[in-house]
């Protein structure tokens, strides 16, 4: 680009002063000032464009280059880092950042930046060689290795062709686009043109919208289920999902809440650790908060799945987290898989630790036995009320409650309600549960019922007295399955 005359700059400056909202002409003025070495004046206009105009990639790169020209290395590096957060796969930006690092004497960071270029494009013509040179004991820097066309800036701002298929920047030596492999034509605009490079943010708005809506839906559903289930269980009203589900709702409610809260805080950290472990450093912390909320919300919702589906609940956050990591587009698939494994291990450790701190890990260890027993109870005609005996006027019966196969479920499901019903609504029926002649039951808050705490696989004697020559039926309400062993009904 030829040096602009002073009169041209003055005329353009006067026009921009009169028309401050004409960002296109201000952009032209900023470039002319830059090429005329008027860096302080160029900086003023570039900062205005950054604030008030669409953040075009070429504007921000010129801003970083201007900072460098003024000797503001840290500002130039900070600006380029900010660019990589918005355009993480633009090779030209990483090249520019690597050169700034190297000219600023920060060889280790320059090498790391060139390694990022290699991750994005393993076939890059100079990146691997630059890494090797910077990692070698020799610190001699050859200008031909830097490929600098501008001797005092260390930044190559020569024209780059823009791919019309995907909007990515491509160096002059590329015949095909590094990102989508489309054929590059000579008439494609260069970086100095007014054609704006499409921002990945504009292409990702749909993912952001869908993710936000899914997060709200999952969080709302989780809160609704929690309130609904606990309101019914708290009033001893069956949910309809079976006695095992109701018991899990009561006993594990606090553990589920604590686990969800821990994951809400831990998941963004886990994603950050995963990306760092995989060598991906172009994902900012702020971009991880939303996905963390999304994943923790769906995980909490999965905790309330019906008992038969609980063993498969971890698959929901596992698959969803993989989709989230791949959607960032910040790394190749092997790196994304590595990040997924690391974050999964971290999140699983936090989730299990917080859950176990409240309720212990026994429900998780014995989950398969709990699920199997739930299936048995759900197969019964009345999963909440199991018939124990029936008779007229009075009777006695030996009964035991079978083990569930889970010691945790046996221990927390020991409370039973034994209730009697008769065809005569106001008939008073006396019930008593004994073991070796000693009563172990107490009257229940409801008529014609008793409550007791029983042990599994232990025989109890149930005595029933109706008082009148009326028929009755006795049922057991419990997580445990009651089985009458021997009946000796006295009838009149």
VENBELZI-V158311 format. One record per backbone hydrogen bond with DSSP energy under -1.0 kcal/mol. NH is the residue of the N-H (numbers start at 1). CO is the residue of the C=O. If there is no record, write none. Layout:
# VENBELZI-V158311
nh=NH co=CO
nh=NH co=CO
This chain:
# VENBELZI-V158311
nh=9 co=5
nh=10 co=6
nh=11 co=7
nh=12 co=8
nh=13 co=9
nh=14 co=10
nh=15 co=11
nh=16 co=12
nh=17 co=13
nh=18 co=14
nh=19 co=15
nh=22 co=19
nh=23 co=21
nh=26 co=22
nh=27 co=23
nh=28 co=24
nh=29 co=25
nh=30 co=26
nh=31 co=27
nh=32 co=28
nh=33 co=29
nh=34 co=30
nh=35 co=31
nh=36 co=32
nh=37 co=34
nh=38 co=33
nh=39 co=37
nh=42 co=38
nh=43 co=39
nh=44 co=40
nh=45 co=41
nh=46 co=42
nh=47 co=43
nh=48 co=44
nh=49 co=45
nh=50 co=46
nh=51 co=47
nh=52 co=48
nh=53 co=49
nh=56 co=54
nh=60 co=56
nh=61 co=57
nh=62 co=58
nh=63 co=59
nh=64 co=60
nh=65 co=61
nh=66 co=62
nh=67 co=63
nh=68 co=64
nh=69 co=65
nh=70 co=66
nh=71 co=68
nh=72 co=67
nh=73 co=71
nh=76 co=72
nh=77 co=73
nh=78 co=74
nh=79 co=75
nh=80 co=76
nh=81 co=77
nh=82 co=78
nh=83 co=79
nh=84 co=80
nh=85 co=81
nh=87 co=83
nh=90 co=87
nh=94 co=90
nh=95 co=91
nh=96 co=92
nh=97 co=93
nh=98 co=94
nh=99 co=95
nh=100 co=96
nh=101 co=97
nh=102 co=98
nh=103 co=99
nh=104 co=100
nh=105 co=102
nh=106 co=101
nh=110 co=106
nh=111 co=107
nh=112 co=108
nh=113 co=109
nh=114 co=110
nh=115 co=111
nh=116 co=112
nh=117 co=113
nh=118 co=114
nh=119 co=115
nh=120 co=116
nh=121 co=117
nh=124 co=121
nh=130 co=126
nh=131 co=127
nh=132 co=128
nh=133 co=129
nh=134 co=130
nh=135 co=131
nh=146 co=142
nh=147 co=143
nh=148 co=143
nh=154 co=150
nh=161 co=170
nh=162 co=189
nh=163 co=168
nh=167 co=163
nh=170 co=161
nh=174 co=171
nh=177 co=182
nh=181 co=177
nh=184 co=175
nh=188 co=185
nh=193 co=190
nh=203 co=199
nh=204 co=200
nh=208 co=204
nh=209 co=205
nh=210 co=206
nh=211 co=207
nh=212 co=208
nh=213 co=209
nh=214 co=210
nh=215 co=211
nh=216 co=212
nh=217 co=213
nh=218 co=214
nh=219 co=215
nh=220 co=216
nh=221 co=217
nh=222 co=218
nh=223 co=219
nh=224 co=220
nh=225 co=221
nh=226 co=222
nh=227 co=223
nh=228 co=224
nh=229 co=225
nh=230 co=226
nh=231 co=227
nh=232 co=228
nh=233 co=229
nh=234 co=230
nh=235 co=231
nh=236 co=233
nh=237 co=232
nh=246 co=242
nh=247 co=243
nh=248 co=244
nh=249 co=245
nh=250 co=246
nh=251 co=247
nh=252 co=248
nh=256 co=252
nh=257 co=253
nh=258 co=254
nh=259 co=255
nh=260 co=256
nh=261 co=257
nh=262 co=258
nh=263 co=259
nh=264 co=260
nh=265 co=261
nh=266 co=262
nh=267 co=263
nh=270 co=266
nh=271 co=267
nh=272 co=268
nh=273 co=269
nh=274 co=270
nh=275 co=271
nh=276 co=272
nh=277 co=273
nh=278 co=274
nh=279 co=276
nh=280 co=275
nh=288 co=285
nh=292 co=288
nh=293 co=289
nh=294 co=290
nh=295 co=291
nh=296 co=292
nh=297 co=293
nh=298 co=294
nh=299 co=295
nh=300 co=296
nh=301 co=297
nh=302 co=298
nh=303 co=299
nh=304 co=301
nh=305 co=302
nh=309 co=306
nh=310 co=307
nh=312 co=309
nh=313 co=310
nh=315 co=312
nh=316 co=313
nh=318 co=314
nh=319 co=315
nh=320 co=316
nh=321 co=317
nh=322 co=318
nh=323 co=319
nh=324 co=320
nh=325 co=321
nh=326 co=322
nh=327 co=323
nh=329 co=326
nh=336 co=332
nh=337 co=333
nh=338 co=334
nh=339 co=335
nh=340 co=336
nh=341 co=337
nh=342 co=338
nh=343 co=339
nh=344 co=340
nh=345 co=341
nh=346 co=342
nh=347 co=343
nh=348 co=344
nh=349 co=345
nh=350 co=346
nh=351 co=347
nh=352 co=348
nh=353 co=349
nh=354 co=350
nh=355 co=351
nh=356 co=352
nh=357 co=353
nh=359 co=355
nh=360 co=356
nh=365 co=361
nh=366 co=362
nh=367 co=364
nh=370 co=366
nh=371 co=367
nh=372 co=368
nh=373 co=369
nh=374 co=370
nh=375 co=371
nh=376 co=372
nh=377 co=373
nh=378 co=374
nh=380 co=377
nh=386 co=476
nh=388 co=474
nh=389 co=474
nh=391 co=472
nh=393 co=470
nh=394 co=392
nh=395 co=464
nh=397 co=462
nh=398 co=486
nh=399 co=460
nh=400 co=483
nh=402 co=481
nh=410 co=406
nh=411 co=407
nh=412 co=408
nh=413 co=409
nh=416 co=452
nh=417 co=477
nh=418 co=450
nh=419 co=475
nh=420 co=448
nh=421 co=473
nh=427 co=424
nh=430 co=465
nh=432 co=463
nh=434 co=461
nh=435 co=438
nh=438 co=435
nh=440 co=433
nh=442 co=451
nh=444 co=449
nh=450 co=418
nh=451 co=442
nh=452 co=416
nh=454 co=414
nh=457 co=401
nh=460 co=399
nh=461 co=434
nh=462 co=397
nh=463 co=432
nh=464 co=395
nh=465 co=430
nh=466 co=393
nh=470 co=468
nh=472 co=391
nh=473 co=421
nh=474 co=389
nh=475 co=419
nh=476 co=386
nh=477 co=417
nh=483 co=400
nh=485 co=398
nh=486 co=398
nh=488 co=396
